[in-house]
Amino acid sequence: MTPPTHLDGARVLAWAWSDQPFGHVTNEHGGAPTAIHGLAVCRYADEARVYRFSCDAQWETVQDDVYASENEAREQLPAQYRAVAATWHRG
C-alpha cells in the first residue's frame, strides 16, 4: 500500500510496506501491541535530518527515530522490525 506524500507534515522520501508486520510496538498505555506494516523515511522542510516513521496498517505514525541521512534510516532498522525484510521504494 502506497503512503501519502507527507506523514506528520514531513515529505516521504522512501517507504516500505508489508502485509505481514515488520514487527510490533508496545503500547505505552498498556494496550495490545501495534503491528507495524509501513516504514517511511521523511524530512521536514526546515530540517537537514531525516526521520524514520513506523506506521500502522493505515499509515498512522506510531513511532519515530531521527537519523543523519536517508541511508542510515533505512539501514539501521531495530531488531523488532526484522520479522519481514523491508523492500524500499522512492517517495
Stockholm file with secondary structure:
# STOCKHOLM 1.0

chainA/1-91         MTPPTHLDGARVLAWAWSDQPFGHVTNEHGGAPTAIHGLAVCRYADEARVYRFSCDAQWETVQDDVYASENEAREQLPAQYRAVAATWHRG
#=GR chainA/1-91 SS CCCCSEETTEEEEEEEECSSCSEEECCTTSCCCEEECEEEEEECTTCSSEEEEEECTTCCEEEEEEESSHHHHHHCCCGGGCSSCCCCEEC
#=GC SS_cons        CCCCSEETTEEEEEEEECSSCSEEECCTTSCCCEEECEEEEEECTTCSSEEEEEECTTCCEEEEEEESSHHHHHHCCCGGGCSSCCCCEEC
//
